[in-house]
């Protein structure tokens, strides 16, 4: 019997921009943060909605300074260093926007696309 090594993909999740939605929060991965050129400068997020073919779509605008209707961005810290990724937490609003996926204990992954230098649209 001959044993073969199973190849492990080194790129899974590391090349695709996405947001994980659940537990009343939006978790943007490092690739999504790169799309908006995040270097730790963004402190706040605004949630925006629009209608596209009768369906509500959601976008997130990232801001350096406080404005009305903004949510403070939480940063992940690992070994005392801030790592790439942004988390936006607001249980009520995120549950309203994403229904059961916004409330789930688990996370659901959605793709994101850049629609302005500081805005990501969440794709369903």
BELKATA-V611817 format. One line per field, one symbol per residue. psi: psi as a letter, one per 40 degrees, with the letter a starting at -180 (. if undefined). burial: I if it has 9 or more other C-alpha atoms within 8 Angstrom, else O. A space follows every 10 residues. Layout:
BEGIN
psi: ???
burial: ???
END
This chain:
BEGIN
psi: hhhihhhhhe eheeehhihh hiffihhhid dddddefhfe dhdiihhiii hhfehhihih hhidihiifi hhhiihhhfe hhiiiihhhg dddddddebd dddidiihhi iiiheidfhh hhh.
burial: OOOOOOOOOO OOOIOOIIII IIIIIIIIII IIIOIIOIOO OIIIIIIOOO OOOOOOIIII IIIOOOOOOI IIIIIIOOOO OOOIIIIIII IOOIIOOIIO IIIIOOIOOI IIIIOOOIII IIOO
END
